[in-house]
């Protein structure tokens, strides 16, 4: 048998005079609740305590959801700012060579991708000297390459924007760039009537930067601006 010594008269008087001191002390309140549960014994179910635990669990889930929504909204806003900055940079260019040069340098940096390629389908089997002078950004490919690369023709319902993870980089696109591409965003381009298809490929070393299930609205918008700019240059 054990017994607990009663508290002193001075302490008891102090607590009776200022009971809010206990209510405002979280550690003391937890200790009192725990002592009450021990006093009730194991055979007594405290329904109020169970309800409080469930409410606390729901509150924790709501807080997690709240944080997730805020993080998603912030990420979407940050992505929108990047797309707007890249779009303005495209519209600032005054000639095609400068446009391609900016595409592979500053615009790629703004979009935070490790490499960026503009793929144009052509009936010519070999690149001419003028195309080679444009650098690595511009890549020519045979007719039908875009459909094969994406895996589904656009005219039969193939997506305009494809986000996916990749295991091996395509040498035709990335060549000896040294990048270890593990995810990519493909934006298919319509360059106008009478012109072959094209596509814009953004590659990233981060395998999680582009993956199925992510939103494509901003990239669709960027692709729309890009293809209209290309039509202007080609016209």
N, C-alpha and C positions, 0 to 999 in steps of 0.2 A: 504494500500500500504506500502510495506517495500522496503528499498533500502540498498544495501551493500556498505559500505564505501570502496573507492578505496585504494589499498595498497600504502604505502609510496614510495616516489621516491627512497629512499635508498634501500629498499627491492626489488623494481622493477629492479633497476640497477644491484643489486647483482644476481638476477635470470637470467637476460639477459646475464650477463657476464659468469655465470656458470650454464647453463641449465641442465648439467648432474647431478647436485645436486638433481633435481626433479626426473629425470629418474632412479636414483639409490635408491631412497627412495620409498619402496613398499607401505607404508601407504599413502604417498602423491599421488602416482599414482592411487591408488584405489579411493582416495577422488576425484581426477580430473575426473576419469571415471564415478563415481557416479554422480558428478555434471553435466557432459555432458549428461548423460541419463535423468536427471531431466529436463535439458534445452530443450531436444528434445520433451518432452511431452509423454503422454501415447499412442497417436495415431500413433507414428512413430516406426516402427520395425527396430531394429538394427541387421541386418543380420550378421554383423561381430561379434557382441557380442554373438549371438546365436551360431555361428560356433565355437567361442572360448570356450564357455561353453561345447559344445559337445566334442571338442578336449580334454578339461580338464577331462571330464568324462571318455573318452576312455583311457587317460593316467592313471587315477586312477585305472581303471580295469586292464590295463596291468601291473601296479606295483603290484596289488594284486595277479595276476597270477604269476608274477615273484617270489614274495615271497613264494607262495604256492609250486612252482616247486623247489625252493631252499630248503624249509623245507622238502619236500618229498625225495629229493636226500640225504639230511643229515640223515633223519630217515632211509633210506635204507642202507646207509653206516654204520650207527651205528648198525643196525640189522645184517649186514654182519660180522662186527667185533665180535659181540657176538657169532654168529654161529661158526665162525672160532676158537674162544677161546674155546668154548665147545667141538668142534671136536678134537682139539689138546689134551684136557684133557682126552677125551675118549681113544685116541690112546696111551696115556701114561700109562694106567693101565696094570698091569702084571698078575693079577689073577681076577677071576670072583667076588669074595666077595668084593674086593677093588673096582671093577668096579661098583657094585651095591651101595656100600657105597658112592662113589663119585657122583653117579647119583642122589641120594637123598639129597645131601648136596651142595658141591661146584658147580657141574654142574647145578643144579637147581638155585643156586644163580647167576651164570654167565648168564643164560638165563632169569633171572628176573621173575621167576614164583614162585608161592606160594607152589606148590607141584608138584611132578613128579612121575608117576607110569608106570611100565613096566608090561603089562598084557600078560600072556601066557595062551593059551587055553590048556586044558589037559583032558584026559579021566578019570582021578582019581577024585573021588567025594570029597575027603577031602585032605587038605594040610598035607604033612608029616612034620616031625620035621626039616628036612634040609631046606625046603622052609621057614618055620616060622623063622628060624635063620637068614634069609636074611633081615628081617625087613619089614617095610611097603611099601618099594619101589616095591618089587616083589609081584604081585597079580596073582593068578591062577583063571581061569574061565572055565566053561564048553564049550564044542565044540559049535561053532556058536555064542558065546557071542559077538565077534567083529562085526559081521554083524548086530546083533540085536541092539547093542549099537549105531553103526553109523546110522543104519536105511536103509542101502542098501548094498547088497553083493558086494564085490570088483570084483568078477569074471563076473558080469553082468554090469560092468561099474561104480561101486561105486568108489568114489574118494579115492585117496591114502592119502590125507591130508584134514581134515575137521576142519574148524574154526567156532565156534558157541558160542552163549550166552546160559547159562543154568539158570533155575529157582531153581532147587533143585539138590544138589550134590548126586551122586550115592554112597550109603553106601558100596557097594561091592568094589568100587575102593578107596574111600577116608576114609571109616570107621569112627572112632572117632578122626580123626586128628585134629578136631577143626577148619579147614579151612571152610570158607564160599565161596565156589566156585561159581563164576558168569559167567565165560567164560572159554573155554577150546580149546586146539588144540590137535587133534587126528591124529597121524601118524601111518598108518597101515604098518605092517612089514611082509616081506616075508623071512622066516628063512631057506628056502631051500626046496628041494624036499623031500617028506616024512615027513615033520614036519608041525604041526598045525599052523594056523595063530597066529599072536601076534600084539600088538599095544602099542605105547607109548603115554601116555596121560599127557599133561601139563595143570595144572589148575591155574587159577588166580582169586583173589578176585575182581579185576577191571573188570566190565562187558564190557568194551570197549577194553580190551587188545587183545582179539581174537573175531573177528566177520566176518560174510560172506562179501566177497568183497575185503578182504585184500589179498595181494600177498602171494603165498605159495611156491615160488621157493626155498627160503632159507631153509624152513622146509623140503621140499622134499629132498634137498641135505643132510641135517642133518640126515634124516631118512635113506637115502642110506648108509651113513657111519655107522650109528648105526646098521642096520641090517647085514651088512657085518662083523662088530665086533662081533655081537651075533653069527653068523654062525661059527666064529673062536672059540668062547668059547664052543659052543655046539658040535663042531667037535672034 
